[in-house]
Amino acid sequence: MKYIWVLFCFFGVHFIEANQNCIEQVVDKQLIAYNEKDYEVFASCYDENIESYDLETSTLIAQMSGLNFFIHYRDKFNENPNIQCKVINRMVHDDLVIDHEYISSFRGNNHVELVIYQVTGARITKMWFTREILKGLDL
């Protein structure tokens, strides 16, 4: 019985690590597509019923959820051709990827965001975020 427990622990840990890698890969894929302004690849990383929330108030952000989410990002890419995102720090826990991100060249400003991505299957299903506008700071 002791050996079965050791095998379970060993393979269970590898399963968790593999699952976290898959979850992280979805978020990485959307980040690369974001920086390349590849809308189709970016959109393919998200569930069609994506829900976006304000992290501080837990309020659903209607203009950033469902179909509105996809319209928002299509327009964002078109209106901000130099926009870039850099991950400052990342943590992965269960089905969540928590990124501290630096966004440059968005409407003439730079800002940092804390974004939590919830991944179900191979798509991002929920996001929570908060941002702080940075004047004159370039990371």
C-alpha positions as CSV (number, residue, x, y, z in Angstrom):
1,M,0.0,0.0,0.0
2,K,2.9,2.3,0.8
3,Y,4.3,1.9,-2.7
4,I,0.9,2.7,-4.3
5,W,0.8,6.0,-2.3
6,V,4.3,6.9,-3.4
7,L,3.4,6.2,-7.0
8,F,0.1,8.2,-6.7
9,C,2.0,11.1,-5.2
10,F,4.7,11.0,-7.8
11,F,2.3,10.8,-10.8
12,G,-0.3,13.1,-9.2
13,V,2.3,15.8,-8.9
14,H,3.3,15.4,-12.6
15,F,-0.4,15.5,-13.6
16,I,-0.8,18.8,-11.7
17,E,2.3,20.2,-13.3
18,A,1.3,19.1,-16.8
19,N,-2.2,20.7,-16.3
20,Q,-0.7,23.9,-15.0
21,N,1.6,24.0,-18.1
22,C,-1.4,23.6,-20.4
23,I,-3.2,26.4,-18.5
24,E,-0.2,28.6,-18.7
25,Q,0.2,27.9,-22.4
26,V,-3.2,29.2,-23.2
27,V,-2.4,32.5,-21.5
28,D,1.0,32.7,-23.2
29,K,-0.6,32.1,-26.6
30,Q,-3.0,35.0,-26.1
31,L,-0.2,37.2,-24.9
32,I,1.9,36.5,-28.0
33,A,-1.1,37.1,-30.2
34,Y,-1.9,40.4,-28.3
35,N,1.7,41.6,-28.9
36,E,1.5,40.6,-32.6
37,K,-2.0,42.1,-32.9
38,D,-3.2,38.7,-34.3
39,Y,-6.8,39.1,-33.5
40,E,-7.9,35.6,-34.7
41,V,-5.4,33.7,-32.6
42,F,-6.0,36.0,-29.7
43,A,-9.8,35.5,-29.9
44,S,-9.4,31.7,-30.2
45,C,-7.9,31.6,-26.7
46,Y,-11.1,32.9,-25.1
47,D,-14.5,31.3,-24.5
48,E,-17.3,32.9,-26.5
49,N,-19.0,33.7,-23.2
50,I,-16.0,35.2,-21.6
51,E,-16.7,37.1,-18.4
52,S,-14.6,40.1,-17.3
53,Y,-14.7,41.5,-13.8
54,D,-13.3,44.5,-12.0
55,L,-10.9,42.9,-9.4
56,E,-11.5,45.6,-6.8
57,T,-15.4,45.4,-6.9
58,S,-16.1,42.0,-8.4
59,T,-18.4,43.8,-10.8
60,L,-19.1,42.2,-14.2
61,I,-17.8,44.6,-16.9
62,A,-20.5,44.2,-19.6
63,Q,-18.5,46.0,-22.3
64,M,-15.7,43.5,-21.7
65,S,-17.8,40.3,-21.6
66,G,-19.3,38.0,-24.2
67,L,-19.4,39.4,-27.7
68,N,-18.5,42.9,-26.5
69,F,-15.1,41.5,-25.3
70,F,-14.2,40.5,-28.9
71,I,-15.4,43.8,-30.4
72,H,-13.4,45.7,-27.7
73,Y,-10.1,43.9,-28.5
74,R,-10.6,44.1,-32.3
75,D,-11.0,47.9,-32.0
76,K,-8.2,48.1,-29.4
77,F,-5.7,46.4,-31.8
78,N,-6.8,48.6,-34.7
79,E,-6.6,51.9,-32.7
80,N,-3.3,51.1,-30.9
81,P,-0.9,49.6,-33.4
82,N,2.1,49.9,-31.1
83,I,0.5,48.4,-27.9
84,Q,2.6,45.8,-26.2
85,C,2.2,43.7,-23.0
86,K,5.1,42.5,-20.9
87,V,4.6,40.1,-18.0
88,I,6.4,41.4,-14.9
89,N,5.5,38.5,-12.7
90,R,3.4,35.4,-12.9
91,M,1.9,32.8,-10.6
92,V,-0.1,29.7,-11.5
93,H,-2.5,28.1,-9.1
94,D,-5.1,25.4,-10.1
95,D,-7.0,26.8,-13.1
96,L,-5.8,30.4,-12.5
97,V,-2.9,32.3,-14.1
98,I,-2.2,35.5,-12.2
99,D,-0.2,38.1,-14.2
100,H,1.3,41.4,-13.2
101,E,1.5,43.1,-16.6
102,Y,3.0,46.2,-18.0
103,I,1.0,47.6,-21.0
104,S,2.7,50.2,-23.2
105,S,1.4,52.6,-25.8
106,F,-2.3,52.2,-25.0
107,R,-4.1,55.5,-25.9
108,G,-0.8,57.3,-25.3
109,N,-0.3,55.9,-21.8
110,N,1.5,53.1,-20.1
111,H,0.0,51.2,-17.2
112,V,0.3,48.2,-15.1
113,E,-2.4,45.6,-14.6
114,L,-3.0,42.8,-12.3
115,V,-4.9,40.2,-14.3
116,I,-6.3,36.9,-13.2
117,Y,-7.2,34.5,-16.0
118,Q,-9.4,31.4,-15.3
119,V,-8.8,28.7,-17.9
120,T,-11.3,25.9,-18.5
121,G,-10.4,23.3,-21.0
122,A,-8.2,25.1,-23.5
123,R,-9.9,28.6,-23.2
124,I,-9.9,31.5,-20.9
125,T,-13.4,31.7,-19.4
126,K,-13.1,34.5,-16.9
127,M,-10.8,37.4,-16.2
128,W,-10.4,39.8,-13.3
129,F,-8.3,42.9,-13.6
130,T,-7.3,46.2,-12.2
131,R,-5.0,48.8,-13.6
132,E,-2.9,51.8,-12.7
133,I,-2.0,54.5,-15.2
134,L,1.6,55.3,-15.2
135,K,2.8,58.7,-16.4
136,G,6.3,58.8,-17.8
137,L,7.4,55.4,-16.6
138,D,8.8,52.9,-19.1
139,L,9.8,49.5,-17.9
